[in-house]
Amino acid sequence: MGTPVWAISLLIGGAFAQRLVADTLYLRFYSDAPLEKITAENTRGVYSFLDLATDSVFVRIKIRGFSFPNKLMEEHFNENYLESEKYPYAYFRGKLVAPVPYPTPGTYAVSAKGLLQIHGVAQERVLSGVFEIQPNGIVLLSGKAYVKPADHRIAIPRLLTQKIAETVEVTWWGRYKPAP
């Protein structure tokens, strides 16, 4: 006698409920150098999903999705530093360090260990944040990390070292829903 059909559909339904996709994702970076403070935001070029059955995390960031208050800064960012024609996306692929008790509502500290790839260069990183599971199954995720452009072979001309920080602050906020 095999497994009843209702049990198989319950197992499959449970597996699908473990995959969450971001329907809103906001990414901001901030460079605080002695002569200039630079902020850029990306709300239209970020895709992410969480697979809680395997503890997998995936984020893809469209480099040209960043908007700057100054169009010349945006042009230099894309053409001279991130070379967005050659490297159109940055990625983070990793695994949660510890499982998250989804769908139990609450606020949890989370960390994911994986590869952060920017400008074609991957670096192993641990990214941390806060995971808020709401009673309706929606998940809010926020966090902050610090990235050194030099770690990803992003060359900053010596003339501009007073205008571009050696370490850039990256913050994010996202809202994830169960995948359809």
Secondary structure by P-SEA (a helix, b strand, c coil): ccccaaaaaaaaaaaaaabbbbcbbbbbbbbbcccbbbbbbbcccccccccccccbbbbbbcccccccccaaaaaaaaccccccccccbbbbbbbcccccccccbbbbbbbbbbbbbcccbbbbbbbbbbbbbccccbbbbbbcccccccccccccccccccccccbbbbbbcccccccc
